Each structure stands twice: as C-alpha cells, then as structure tokens.
Amino acid sequence: LRRNPGEAEFHQAVREVFDSLGPVLRKHPRYVEAAVLERVCEPERQIIFRVPWVDDTGRVQINRGFRVEFNSALGPYKGGLRFHPSVYLGIVKFLGFEQIFKNSLTGMPIGGGKGGSDFDPRGRSDGEVMRFCQSFMTELYRHIGENTDVPAGDIGVGGREIGYLFGQYKRITNRYESGVLTGKGISWGGSLVRTEATGYGTVLFAQSMLETRGQELDGRRVVVSGSGNVAIYATAKAQQLGANVVAFSDSSGYVVDEAGVDLDLLRQIKEVERGRVADYAARRPGARVVTDGSIWDVPCDVALPCATQNELDESAAKQLVANGVVAVAEGANMPTTPSAVALLQEAGVLFAPGKAANAGGVATSALEMQQNASRDSWSFEYTEERLAQIMAGIHDRCVETADEYGTPGNYVLGANIAGFTKVADAILALGVI
Ligand code: AKG
C-alpha cells in the first residue's frame, strides 16, 4: 500500500487474489521463501508518457499514455489498451495484474500487461482519433514487439484504433510485423472470431457452470450490462443458446426489451452509428429506456456484467438474489465489488470471476499471434472450436483446483490458485530476475 499510494483499484485486485492464496502458500512454502508474492505484484516495467496531438480546431491537446509490462514469466506481455477519461496508473495496474493470472489460466504462452490513456474518443472525429493514435504509437513503438509486448484493444480501443496504431508502427519501424498487435482487421492479419471471442467465451463459461448443476441457458432470462464489444457478442451467443436477453446499458442508462434484444439494431447503433441506448429504444417498439436506477433491478436468471469495474455492488447483488438469479459471469474486468461477490457466493449463486470467464478474448488474441507467426489464417468454425476448447479447459481447471483445495464450486478460488501456481512456478524456475 505504501509503495502504491492512491491506487484503489490495484489494491482491490491484489487483495482479491491474495485472499485466495492462503491454502496454496501453506501447501507450498517455497512460494513464500522465494518472495513470489512480492515479485508478482511489482510490475517488471511501467512506462508513462506524454501524448501530444492537434484537435480539429487546431488546438494542441495533451494526454497521458501508459503501458505497464507486469509479468513476462510465461511469455511476451499481453493485454489491451484502454482509452477512457478515467484511466490513471491505478486502473492500468489493476488490469495488468488481473491479466497475468487470466493469461496463465488460458494455458497459452503469454505474460501479462496492460496500457492505455485518459484520452476520450467519444465525440472525437476520425481524424482526431487517428492523430491521437499516431502520437501514442510514436512513443509506444520502442517498447513493444511480437516477442516483447503485444497490445490489443479494451474499452475505447476497437478495430479503428488498432488500425491507426498498427499503421503508425509499420511506418516508424518499416516492418510489417503482424504479431505486434492483436485485434487487427481480417484483411491485414487479424483473426476471425477475435471480435466475438470475449462475449462468446463468457457465455460458454456461464453455460458450463450451469451444466455442473444439470441446468442450461436455453429458455433463461439474461441481463447483460454494457453495449460494447463484449456485451454485444455475449448477447449474440446467449441468444444462439436459446436464452432471452432482456436488457443492456451504457453510461447514459439502460434499456429493457422484454421481446428480446434486437441484435442487428443494437449493432447498427453501437458499432456503426456510435449512438446511445436511447437511440435503440426510439427505434424499437416496446423497448423502454431507464436513465436512473440500476440495470440489476431487472429480474433475470443469469447476469452478465460486461461494462466496467465495480458496476455491480452489494445492493445490486442483494436485488439479483431477491429476484432469483442463478449465475453471474463477469464479461468485464472486476465488475463485481468484493462484498457483492461474497454475498452472491453465500447465497449459492454460481459466480465466475472475469479472469476465467472473459479470458476467451485474450486466448483468441494468442490464436491470432499463432496465425501471424505461421502466416496462416484459419476458418471461423475452426477458430471458434479452438475457443470453445480453451474455455472448457479454463472451466475445468477452476473446478478441479477448487475441489483440490477443499472449496468445491468456488470459481474465484479455483481461478486465482490455478492462475497463480503456473506463473509462480515459472518465476521460481527463471531464478531471481
Ligand atoms: C483483457 O483480457 O482484458 C484484454 O485486455 C485482452 C486483450 C488482448 O486480447 O490481448
């Protein structure tokens, strides 16, 4: 705490992992003796830089850029870039710390990192976003590479931004180094399924959890918070599996659509028009928009928080339990507060932490890196099958680890211990570096 003052989200993420590790440290004292905990929560490298750019009125704007290269024991640093006004070092460090264990859980050879900026793309023209991305990459390029650090997208960074970032990297380095970024467009080195992967994977994980109780998603009422990439493709997969998705949200409010979300309309408004939830309600008979109150008041069997950190608090959890929720799977990173997680678990709700449930995105990024390295591109069906296998593997690893440590059904403990031990063993094997 003294070394990282004022970084509340980072403290929260570290505490959440460390709270799970008691049993593993008692069983394997070598982790304590070799200071693995101290090492894993100190980033290998933190880069903070100025990002100057010129807006459409000719004014010079200054933002702050970050890349936290947290841990590379398992592979090159891997994790997204977030462009949002709330971004500061504490957010980037919490995301980077989570990413270490998430990436470990996927079973793929990727370390953990994360980055971003307090730049707000909302309301900015394409030209402004391009100039910002070019300036951001003009500093970042010297720190990244396909074997060093491989950024991707997160909130505020999608295909458009990755395109501008990749273009500037290519221009500065004179290298067509496809594997330096993931989330690329399909015609210039991207992977099919990467766009869908985080949302799809979250729903596959929720389905696997339900199966442990002999249940399924078919016929269930689902509420998805958010309306970005993760929320849209969680909605798509839930609908494919027969669920009725009845609500989604953005920072301006939420929409209830009892007839079931019209995915084409949602995609048109969010992906093409970059509009707000009210634009959906205006064009969808029977849908209503709510601008005060919480989306978690909407009764559901399955809740998928896919918006942002700490969006589902204790009072929301109480409401969900009162409404009979059966499962909660985190599509976003750390969307559920610690007291809400405890309340859901005590009520017997199946709860999947983001580092397990949303790992399908980064896992498919690792598949994109594989395709880039072999100069190949795989079909949608094959790539989706690989994603499904990876998600099933993560689910089973969480279940087996929770069983092994005497807490069956505790996916938080299972994910934290399984993610930690793989990284910890690699840290030990590589010596004091
Ligand atoms: C996340 O899992 O939160 C990421 O940022 C993944 C980004 C990636 O695909 O590397």
Residues whose N, C-alpha, C, O or C-beta is under 5 A from the ligand:
A	BS01	AKG	K78 G79 G80 V150 A152 G153 D154 N358 G361 V362 S365
